[in-house]
Amino acid sequence: MITLRAMTPTEYEAWLDTSTDEYALEKVKAGNWPADDAKARALAEYAGYLPQGTATAGHHLFTIADAEDRAVGMIWIATDVHKTPGRCWIYDLRVDEHQRRRGHARAAMLAIEAVAREHGQTVIGLHVFGHNTGARALYESLGYGVTNVNMAKPLV
Ligand SMILES: CC(C)(COP(=O)(O)OP(=O)(O)OC[C@H]1O[C@@H](n2cnc3c(N)ncnc32)[C@H](O)[C@@H]1OP(=O)(O)O)[C@@H](O)C(=O)NCCC(=O)NCCS
């Protein structure tokens, strides 16, 4: 069993550092950004989405807490900022490495559906990198379907 609780400022700072590190790495791996300025680009992108951090209107950042109320991960959803009415967006989901494959992400994804409904949302969207097979398996098992596919061929 998990609960979602509002992220504290300390948790936010730690998450921002880790998440932008990993996002930068994913962008480099996916061939979108050069390695040298990837972290700066990631920080700039996040600042654009979250100019007021956890207090940014329409954005909800939660810590995922386990049955003993220990933080095991986080989830970030935006409910009122998408151009399409009723369509919200999950920007990030992560579970601490040593807490994985215990069903925490699945439970958090189901719990976030209630948050979305409370805000009058009817569809949840998200982006996942093609090479993130674990996350893709999770989302597919929860009923998410593919809406866009980017393709690339390295020219050698
Ligand atoms: C993706 C992530 C959130 C999954 O968290 P988790 O708590 O381990 O996921 P769950 O235990 O709820 O997994 C539920 C199901 O998803 C699938 N799944 C999850 N991780 C998987 C993996 N690494 N490989 C294959 N399938 C996986 C499985 O079907 C799993 O069910 P099972 O364990 O009974 O086989 C976690 O690996 C993570 O934080 N990764 C780094 C950040 C990230 O990639 N986030 C997603 C951004 S789009």
The ligand as an ORCA input file, in Angstrom:
! r2SCAN-3c Opt
* xyz 0 1
  C       9.882      2.690    -14.087
  C       9.804      2.661    -12.548
  C       9.077      3.911    -12.066
  C       9.032      1.403    -12.127
  O       8.892      1.434    -10.718
  P       8.579      0.100     -9.880
  O       8.049      0.503     -8.547
  O       9.774     -0.778     -9.895
  O       7.442     -0.573    -10.761
  P       6.405     -1.676    -10.265
  O       7.041     -2.549     -9.225
  O       5.131     -1.005     -9.900
  O       6.227     -2.516    -11.603
  C       4.947     -2.865    -12.094
  C       5.132     -3.618    -13.400
  O       5.763     -2.799    -14.387
  C       6.683     -3.592    -15.179
  N       8.056     -3.195    -14.886
  C       8.488     -2.295    -13.972
  N       9.839     -2.190    -14.040
  C      10.263     -3.019    -15.001
  C      11.540     -3.345    -15.533
  N      12.660     -2.773    -15.078
  N      11.609     -4.260    -16.523
  C      10.489     -4.836    -17.006
  N       9.235     -4.576    -16.533
  C       9.129     -3.679    -15.550
  C       6.437     -5.023    -14.756
  O       5.352     -5.518    -15.530
  C       6.019     -4.830    -13.310
  O       5.275     -5.911    -12.801
  P       6.062     -7.161    -12.138
  O       7.093     -6.628    -11.187
  O       4.940     -7.918    -11.462
  O       6.698     -7.902    -13.286
  C      11.229      2.576    -11.922
  O      11.955      1.539    -12.558
  C      12.010      3.871    -12.021
  O      11.902      4.740    -11.154
  N      12.848      4.007    -13.086
  C      13.661      5.215    -13.276
  C      12.820      6.427    -13.644
  C      11.941      6.161    -14.839
  O      12.361      5.580    -15.834
  N      10.686      6.615    -14.744
  C       9.724      6.538    -15.814
  C       9.760      7.806    -16.605
  S       8.700      7.717    -18.036
*
